[in-house]
Amino acid sequence: MRKYLGVLLLMAACILATGCVAEPTNRANSNANVASSPTPAATMSPTPVSGSGSNTQSLTMPVLDAFLANESSSSLLKSRLQLTDDQIATLKQAAHSETAKLSEANAGTSVGETASARMAAKERITTLIGPEKEQQLEALIAEQWSSDNESATEKTATQPAPNDGKVPNKVPSDSRVVVNAPAYRMDVFEAGRLIKSYKIGIGYPQFPLPTGLRKARTIIFNPTWTPPDEPWVAKMKNVSAGEKVEAGSKLNPLGPIKIPIGGPSLIHGGKPPAKIRNFASHGCVGLTTPQVEDFAKILAQLGGAHLTDTDIAAYARDKTETKEVKLVNAIPVELRYETIVVEDGKLHIYRDVYDQGANTEENLRAVLEANGVRWEDLTEEERTQVSNALSQMSGSSPAQAAPLPQSPVSSPSPTTSEKKSTATKATPRATKNQKEIVIEIAALKGKGYPAPVDLDTGTGPKKRKA
């Protein structure tokens, strides 16, 4: 598959870790909101991280390879970690070699892939530079991956605050986009009201979708793509390193529209429906072409830009010309990692897709308490179902979500529903590909994060109502 070619171009464009391609564009326009200024350069300042469970800045060898490919990485490693030229060269060779071995076709087919990739990277890097330097390197890359390199210098009193993780399932009060990777879901809020929901594709296990508060400033139509100078590129047919792949080409993994959101990440189209609600990208939010066209219109409206169906059709007719539509007001994009979500009175427990150990008693209690409910308020049957669901959705290690303590309760039990599975009192064993378990909790009725609105599942063309 050609989309995998997008991995390492990011390396030349971003100082951060994994992600999709972000490159200069050929700019032309007849739209007042179309601008010719380049994307702001990366900075070093991190932003807060959101979501329940631990952060998804996972150090894998492909992540390291992406980081080291940037020209400024060597200077950073010398100044921050005091690594020598020989140590840096050895790290580059090892990371480059491992990245070349990856197979996109097999990504996401085994349990615990992210955990295994993290462990293998830790062992390899420790062997090369020692345990202390390995920890410093991991922290440095996590810092870079968490940052919004386009807005880090714009922190003002009016800048929207991120969900810092202290308030699980927080409902925004402003206009913003919220992405929750384990739910494969992206929501658009306008003045605190959910107006549109999408099912999405997320980053592969070795290229996780990061977390943090970013901003969308520009919608880029007909983006081009330049393959990196890597050994595996030479094996690809009809693709040469450094040779620009035109917009509209089947070899271009970005689709007709890309929206940079800071750091290494993009929101972009071009994904087939089979990739939605699945692993689909290298640290980006993936949409089908109809989805990304619909999302671009809504985003432009929120950002004060003029963009119509006629505009989009005109851009699509001439795929050789890249155009940028600049938003008058930047729109916050909040990337979360929440595996336990109260939604419209039901408890959704998602699979721990990046093996973060997020399906724990501590996180569950925090989510319940954020909705005014204690663990003790649940019935005995509800607690049993929840405990079993946490274990089954825990990712690589069921032991990460040890059964919660049980205590007898005499109140009647509510019914339990589970997506793609018939509900039973014992909570059926989750299948390998099952992505969530949904449990009705009587005490949560009427509470929680809003249910999807006008959900676009990516299964076919969907026109948004005026």
TORLO-552848 format. One record per residue (C-alpha): x negated, y, z negated; residue number from 1. Coordinates in steps of 0.02 Angstrom, whole numbers, plus 50000, padded with zeros to 5 digits. Layout:
N
(node (X; Y; Z); NUM) ...
end
This chain:
466
(node (50000; 50000; 50000); 1) (node (49937; 50173; 50045); 2) (node (49996; 50265; 49890); 3) (node (49850; 50197; 49792); 4) (node (49737; 50307; 49898); 5) (node (49799; 50456; 49800); 6) (node (49707; 50407; 49642); 7) (node (49537; 50483; 49665); 8) (node (49572; 50641; 49762); 9) (node (49635; 50705; 49597); 10) (node (49460; 50677; 49533); 11) (node (49393; 50812; 49646); 12) (node (49531; 50933; 49602); 13) (node (49558; 50911; 49415); 14) (node (49447; 50898; 49265); 15) (node (49579; 50794; 49182); 16) (node (49605; 50609; 49192); 17) (node (49725; 50512; 49300); 18) (node (49858; 50579; 49412); 19) (node (49920; 50612; 49586); 20) (node (49843; 50721; 49718); 21) (node (49839; 50910; 49705); 22) (node (49748; 50997; 49846); 23) (node (49746; 51165; 49936); 24) (node (49884; 51191; 50063); 25) (node (49907; 51278; 50229); 26) (node (50022; 51418; 50183); 27) (node (50146; 51509; 50292); 28) (node (50320; 51574; 50262); 29) (node (50468; 51678; 50307); 30) (node (50542; 51662; 50133); 31) (node (50521; 51802; 50008); 32) (node (50481; 51675; 49874); 33) (node (50347; 51588; 49975); 34) (node (50173; 51637; 49918); 35) (node (49997; 51616; 49984); 36) (node (49900; 51623; 49821); 37) (node (49806; 51463; 49772); 38) (node (49848; 51357; 49621); 39) (node (49763; 51425; 49464); 40) (node (49603; 51338; 49414); 41) (node (49593; 51216; 49271); 42) (node (49552; 51271; 49095); 43) (node (49500; 51174; 48943); 44) (node (49634; 51217; 48816); 45) (node (49748; 51076; 48757); 46) (node (49933; 51093; 48719); 47) (node (50038; 51003; 48590); 48) (node (50098; 50828; 48628); 49) (node (50276; 50770; 48608); 50) (node (50369; 50609; 48582); 51) (node (50387; 50469; 48458); 52) (node (50245; 50347; 48440); 53) (node (50065; 50386; 48481); 54) (node (50002; 50489; 48625); 55) (node (49989; 50412; 48797); 56) (node (49818; 50480; 48838); 57) (node (49745; 50306; 48865); 58) (node (49562; 50290; 48908); 59) (node (49545; 50158; 49043); 60) (node (49402; 50138; 49167); 61) (node (49506; 50214; 49309); 62) (node (49545; 50362; 49196); 63) (node (49360; 50381; 49159); 64) (node (49321; 50367; 49345); 65) (node (49443; 50509; 49381); 66) (node (49366; 50618; 49247); 67) (node (49186; 50585; 49299); 68) (node (49219; 50621; 49482); 69) (node (49243; 50805; 49444); 70) (node (49088; 50910; 49472); 71) (node (49101; 50994; 49302); 72) (node (49116; 50832; 49203); 73) (node (48928; 50805; 49191); 74) (node (48899; 50975; 49114); 75) (node (49042; 50947; 48994); 76) (node (48974; 50778; 48938); 77) (node (48801; 50852; 48914); 78) (node (48861; 50999; 48811); 79) (node (48998; 50914; 48710); 80) (node (48929; 50737; 48691); 81) (node (48743; 50766; 48722); 82) (node (48738; 50625; 48850); 83) (node (48586; 50607; 48963); 84) (node (48588; 50605; 49152); 85) (node (48551; 50419; 49149); 86) (node (48696; 50384; 49031); 87) (node (48816; 50485; 49139); 88) (node (48757; 50397; 49297); 89) (node (48782; 50227; 49215); 90) (node (48958; 50274; 49160); 91) (node (49001; 50334; 49335); 92) (node (48941; 50173; 49414); 93) (node (49037; 50063; 49292); 94) (node (49199; 50162; 49306); 95) (node (49187; 50175; 49494); 96) (node (49161; 49988; 49509); 97) (node (49312; 49945; 49402); 98) (node (49426; 50067; 49493); 99) (node (49380; 49989; 49661); 100) (node (49441; 49819; 49596); 101) (node (49617; 49875; 49554); 102) (node (49765; 49805; 49649); 103) (node (49920; 49913; 49654); 104) (node (50023; 49764; 49709); 105) (node (49990; 49676; 49543); 106) (node (50007; 49828; 49431); 107) (node (50141; 49811; 49299); 108) (node (50166; 49624; 49324); 109) (node (50084; 49569; 49162); 110) (node (50127; 49606; 48981); 111) (node (50007; 49721; 48888); 112) (node (49914; 49789; 49040); 113) (node (49882; 49961; 48966); 114) (node (49823; 49886; 48801); 115) (node (49708; 49766; 48893); 116) (node (49638; 49905; 49002); 117) (node (49606; 50014; 48850); 118) (node (49518; 49873; 48759); 119) (node (49410; 49827; 48908); 120) (node (49361; 50009; 48933); 121) (node (49318; 50031; 48750); 122) (node (49206; 49878; 48750); 123) (node (49118; 49926; 48912); 124) (node (49090; 50107; 48864); 125) (node (49030; 50059; 48689); 126) (node (48902; 49943; 48768); 127) (node (48838; 50084; 48878); 128) (node (48832; 50233; 48758); 129) (node (48870; 50165; 48584); 130) (node (49026; 50170; 48473); 131) (node (49007; 50349; 48412); 132) (node (48990; 50422; 48586); 133) (node (49131; 50312; 48648); 134) (node (49249; 50386; 48519); 135) (node (49193; 50562; 48565); 136) (node (49220; 50526; 48749); 137) (node (49393; 50456; 48716); 138) (node (49441; 50610; 48615); 139) (node (49372; 50727; 48749); 140) (node (49470; 50647; 48890); 141) (node (49628; 50641; 48783); 142) (node (49607; 50828; 48754); 143) (node (49590; 50861; 48939); 144) (node (49737; 50751; 48986); 145) (node (49850; 50838; 48860); 146) (node (49818; 51012; 48924); 147) (node (49923; 51117; 49040); 148) (node (49779; 51190; 49135); 149) (node (49889; 51315; 49225); 150) (node (49970; 51395; 49073); 151) (node (49846; 51370; 48932); 152) (node (49792; 51551; 48946); 153) (node (49971; 51616; 48943); 154) (node (50021; 51577; 48764); 155) (node (50135; 51718; 48710); 156) (node (50267; 51743; 48580); 157) (node (50402; 51713; 48710); 158) (node (50329; 51550; 48777); 159) (node (50449; 51404; 48745); 160) (node (50389; 51291; 48606); 161) (node (50364; 51105; 48644); 162) (node (50441; 50965; 48547); 163) (node (50291; 50930; 48437); 164) (node (50346; 50756; 48388); 165) (node (50418; 50808; 48220); 166) (node (50594; 50811; 48292); 167) (node (50630; 50649; 48386); 168) (node (50751; 50658; 48533); 169) (node (50755; 50847; 48520); 170) (node (50884; 50929; 48633); 171) (node (50812; 51087; 48715); 172) (node (50895; 51254; 48685); 173) (node (50818; 51334; 48840); 174) (node (50803; 51294; 49025); 175) (node (50676; 51156; 49052); 176) (node (50642; 50985; 49125); 177) (node (50623; 50838; 49005); 178) (node (50540; 50677; 49062); 179) (node (50541; 50522; 48952); 180) (node (50427; 50390; 49027); 181) (node (50491; 50234; 48935); 182) (node (50669; 50279; 48988); 183) (node (50615; 50310; 49169); 184) (node (50720; 50466; 49156); 185) (node (50706; 50651; 49199); 186) (node (50834; 50778; 49138); 187) (node (50861; 50958; 49190); 188) (node (50928; 51078; 49058); 189) (node (50998; 51251; 49091); 190) (node (51010; 51362; 48937); 191) (node (51017; 51207; 48826); 192) (node (51149; 51117; 48931); 193) (node (51106; 50958; 49024); 194) (node (51156; 50984; 49206); 195) (node (51068; 50843; 49301); 196) (node (50983; 50676; 49269); 197) (node (50870; 50567; 49376); 198) (node (50797; 50394; 49364); 199) (node (50613; 50405; 49409); 200) (node (50456; 50306; 49443); 201) (node (50314; 50324; 49317); 202) (node (50125; 50299; 49313); 203) (node (50050; 50126; 49327); 204) (node (49985; 50046; 49166); 205) (node (49805; 50095; 49208); 206) (node (49864; 50271; 49256); 207) (node (49992; 50319; 49122); 208) (node (50105; 50468; 49136); 209) (node (50033; 50589; 49006); 210) (node (50130; 50683; 48873); 211) (node (50137; 50867; 48830); 212) (node (50215; 51032; 48882); 213) (node (50179; 51085; 49060); 214) (node (50253; 51214; 49178); 215) (node (50318; 51208; 49356); 216) (node (50276; 51364; 49455); 217) (node (50276; 51311; 49637); 218) (node (50370; 51195; 49753); 219) (node (50259; 51138; 49896); 220) (node (50337; 51074; 50056); 221) (node (50244; 50962; 50178); 222) (node (50089; 50935; 50071); 223) (node (49938; 50857; 50157); 224) (node (49822; 50729; 50079); 225) (node (49636; 50695; 50094); 226) (node (49573; 50519; 50048); 227) (node (49422; 50518; 49932); 228) (node (49252; 50448; 49975); 229) (node (49272; 50279; 49890); 230) (node (49224; 50101; 49942); 231) (node (49404; 50042; 49944); 232) (node (49453; 50181; 50064); 233) (node (49337; 50106; 50195); 234) (node (49439; 49946; 50186); 235) (node (49602; 50035; 50228); 236) (node (49664; 50039; 50407); 237) (node (49687; 50206; 50495); 238) (node (49618; 50302; 50346); 239) (node (49447; 50384; 50329); 240) (node (49375; 50471; 50178); 241) (node (49380; 50659; 50195); 242) (node (49496; 50654; 50345); 243) (node (49656; 50749; 50310); 244) (node (49817; 50648; 50317); 245) (node (49953; 50758; 50386); 246) (node (50118; 50790; 50301); 247) (node (50252; 50669; 50357); 248) (node (50128; 50531; 50391); 249) (node (50170; 50358; 50324); 250) (node (49995; 50357; 50251); 251) (node (50031; 50512; 50146); 252) (node (50085; 50456; 49970); 253) (node (50153; 50626; 49919); 254) (node (50311; 50628; 50024); 255) (node (50389; 50789; 50089); 256) (node (50382; 50887; 49926); 257) (node (50264; 50899; 49779); 258) (node (50281; 51006; 49623); 259) (node (50121; 51030; 49521); 260) (node (50157; 51029; 49334); 261) (node (49983; 51062; 49266); 262) (node (49842; 50945; 49227); 263) (node (49831; 50793; 49337); 264) (node (50016; 50770; 49361); 265) (node (50143; 50806; 49496); 266) (node (50327; 50779; 49525); 267) (node (50337; 50718; 49704); 268) (node (50444; 50622; 49827); 269) (node (50411; 50488; 49955); 270) (node (50449; 50340; 49842); 271) (node (50558; 50197; 49904); 272) (node (50712; 50158; 49798); 273) (node (50626; 49998; 49736); 274) (node (50495; 50106; 49648); 275) (node (50624; 50204; 49549); 276) (node (50641; 50141; 49370); 277) (node (50475; 50056; 49396); 278) (node (50286; 50084; 49394); 279) (node (50258; 50191; 49547); 280) (node (50118; 50319; 49535); 281) (node (49950; 50372; 49468); 282) (node (50003; 50479; 49322); 283) (node (50146; 50568; 49412); 284) (node (50335; 50574; 49414); 285) (node (50394; 50485; 49571); 286) (node (50559; 50519; 49661); 287) (node (50637; 50466; 49825); 288) (node (50646; 50595; 49963); 289) (node (50832; 50634; 49935); 290) (node (50800; 50647; 49748); 291) (node (50654; 50767; 49764); 292) (node (50750; 50877; 49887); 293) (node (50895; 50887; 49766); 294) (node (50779; 50921; 49619); 295) (node (50685; 51056; 49715); 296) (node (50848; 51153; 49743); 297) (node (50896; 51144; 49560); 298) (node (50720; 51191; 49502); 299) (node (50716; 51339; 49622); 300) (node (50882; 51400; 49555); 301) (node (50823; 51389; 49375); 302) (node (50661; 51477; 49422); 303) (node (50745; 51621; 49512); 304) (node (50687; 51570; 49687); 305) (node (50793; 51561; 49844); 306) (node (50801; 51387; 49919); 307) (node (50946; 51315; 50017); 308) (node (50985; 51156; 50113); 309) (node (50951; 51255; 50271); 310) (node (50778; 51303; 50207); 311) (node (50737; 51123; 50163); 312) (node (50796; 51062; 50333); 313) (node (50690; 51193; 50420); 314) (node (50535; 51143; 50323); 315) (node (50569; 50960; 50364); 316) (node (50579; 50994; 50550); 317) (node (50401; 51059; 50556); 318) (node (50301; 50937; 50450); 319) (node (50135; 51005; 50512); 320) (node (50155; 51169; 50418); 321) (node (50136; 51170; 50229); 322) (node (50241; 51298; 50138); 323) (node (50249; 51353; 49957); 324) (node (50401; 51421; 49868); 325) (node (50347; 51511; 49711); 326) (node (50464; 51517; 49562); 327) (node (50496; 51690; 49492); 328) (node (50502; 51614; 49318); 329) (node (50396; 51462; 49274); 330) (node (50501; 51317; 49210); 331) (node (50436; 51213; 49062); 332) (node (50416; 51028; 49098); 333) (node (50407; 50924; 48940); 334) (node (50331; 50751; 48958); 335) (node (50385; 50637; 48816); 336) (node (50350; 50459; 48761); 337) (node (50502; 50407; 48659); 338) (node (50547; 50224; 48650); 339) (node (50684; 50246; 48518); 340) (node (50823; 50364; 48569); 341) (node (50995; 50399; 48497); 342) (node (51102; 50442; 48647); 343) (node (51284; 50487; 48634); 344) (node (51311; 50378; 48480); 345) (node (51211; 50228; 48539); 346) (node (51036; 50173; 48492); 347) (node (50928; 50145; 48646); 348) (node (50768; 50048; 48618); 349) (node (50655; 50053; 48771); 350) (node (50510; 49940; 48810); 351) (node (50343; 50008; 48751); 352) (node (50281; 50021; 48930); 353) (node (50108; 50090; 48887); 354) (node (50079; 49982; 48733); 355) (node (50076; 50129; 48613); 356) (node (50149; 50034; 48465); 357) (node (50296; 50154; 48464); 358) (node (50435; 50032; 48417); 359) (node (50401; 50036; 48231); 360) (node (50500; 50054; 48071); 361) (node (50424; 50225; 48042); 362) (node (50481; 50291; 48211); 363) (node (50652; 50212; 48194); 364) (node (50680; 50291; 48024); 365) (node (50625; 50460; 48092); 366) (node (50749; 50449; 48236); 367) (node (50891; 50397; 48121); 368) (node (50852; 50534; 47995); 369) (node (50845; 50664; 48135); 370) (node (51027; 50617; 48166); 371) (node (51077; 50620; 47983); 372) (node (51078; 50431; 47960); 373) (node (50971; 50321; 47846); 374) (node (50915; 50144; 47878); 375) (node (51018; 50093; 47727); 376) (node (51175; 50165; 47808); 377) (node (51172; 50031; 47942); 378) (node (51266; 49870; 47919); 379) (node (51172; 49708; 47892); 380) (node (51213; 49651; 48068); 381) (node (51159; 49817; 48142); 382) (node (50993; 49807; 48051); 383) (node (50965; 49630; 48112); 384) (node (51002; 49681; 48291); 385) (node (50892; 49835; 48282); 386) (node (50747; 49739; 48205); 387) (node (50756; 49605; 48338); 388) (node (50767; 49735; 48476); 389) (node (50614; 49828; 48412); 390) (node (50515; 49667; 48415); 391) (node (50573; 49618; 48588); 392) (node (50537; 49790; 48663); 393) (node (50370; 49814; 48576); 394) (node (50262; 49790; 48730); 395) (node (50103; 49689; 48720); 396) (node (50118; 49632; 48540); 397) (node (50283; 49590; 48454); 398) (node (50189; 49602; 48290); 399) (node (50180; 49790; 48317); 400) (node (50363; 49799; 48271); 401) (node (50377; 49687; 48119); 402) (node (50555; 49647; 48063); 403) (node (50627; 49783; 47953); 404) (node (50680; 49740; 47776); 405) (node (50856; 49671; 47762); 406) (node (50982; 49698; 47623); 407) (node (51160; 49635; 47608); 408) (node (51297; 49755; 47658); 409) (node (51481; 49712; 47655); 410) (node (51545; 49839; 47781); 411) (node (51610; 49774; 47948); 412) (node (51493; 49764; 48096); 413) (node (51517; 49860; 48259); 414) (node (51499; 49783; 48430); 415) (node (51331; 49778; 48517); 416) (node (51298; 49809; 48701); 417) (node (51141; 49774; 48797); 418) (node (51107; 49831; 48973); 419) (node (51090; 49694; 49101); 420) (node (51132; 49565; 48968); 421) (node (51286; 49500; 48880); 422) (node (51292; 49564; 48702); 423) (node (51293; 49441; 48557); 424) (node (51282; 49461; 48370); 425) (node (51104; 49396; 48368); 426) (node (51041; 49516; 48504); 427) (node (50990; 49402; 48648); 428) (node (50809; 49375; 48689); 429) (node (50753; 49510; 48809); 430) (node (50695; 49453; 48980); 431) (node (50521; 49495; 49043); 432) (node (50584; 49633; 49157); 433) (node (50715; 49703; 49040); 434) (node (50680; 49886; 49006); 435) (node (50797; 49927; 48862); 436) (node (50918; 49862; 48733); 437) (node (51068; 49969; 48685); 438) (node (51152; 49947; 48516); 439) (node (51311; 50032; 48460); 440) (node (51290; 50103; 48284); 441) (node (51448; 50158; 48194); 442) (node (51357; 50290; 48090); 443) (node (51285; 50371; 48248); 444) (node (51451; 50400; 48334); 445) (node (51455; 50571; 48417); 446) (node (51271; 50605; 48381); 447) (node (51109; 50608; 48477); 448) (node (51031; 50661; 48641); 449) (node (51158; 50685; 48782); 450) (node (51202; 50544; 48901); 451) (node (51146; 50565; 49083); 452) (node (51241; 50695; 49184); 453) (node (51272; 50669; 49370); 454) (node (51141; 50531; 49365); 455) (node (51042; 50506; 49525); 456) (node (50973; 50329; 49523); 457) (node (50878; 50348; 49686); 458) (node (50976; 50210; 49771); 459) (node (51035; 50319; 49914); 460) (node (51065; 50497; 49974); 461) (node (51153; 50601; 49844); 462) (node (51211; 50778; 49873); 463) (node (51230; 50891; 49723); 464) (node (51397; 50975; 49702); 465) (node (51397; 51162; 49720); 466) 
end
